[in-house]
C-alpha cells in the first residue's frame, strides 16, 4: 500500500504527462486538498486527520526517521471511515 507516491516511482511531472487533460484539473484539486492536510514544521510534518465530523481532529507529528506504515494505516482507516 503506497498512499503517498504518484505510483511506481514516477515523479509528479511524469505522472502529469500521462494523465488525460480532462482528468488533470480534478487530480490537481484532489492533490492540493491532500497537501493541505499536511503542514511543514521546523523538524517534522504535521498531518491532520478527521475520520468523522463528530470526532475531534487527530494531529499527528511525523519525524524524518519515523516509519510511515502506521501513518499510512491511519490515513487508510480515516478514508475507509468516511466511505
LINVENFEN-V644636 format. One record per run of one state. SS is the DSSP state (H for helix, E for strand, L for the rest). FROM is the first residue (numbers start at 1). LEN is the number of residues. Records with the same first field share a line. If there is no record, write none. Layout:
SS: FROM-LEN  FROM-LEN
This chain:
L: 1-11  19-2  37-1  41-3  50-8  64-5  83-1
H: 12-7  21-16  69-14
E: 38-3  44-6  58-6
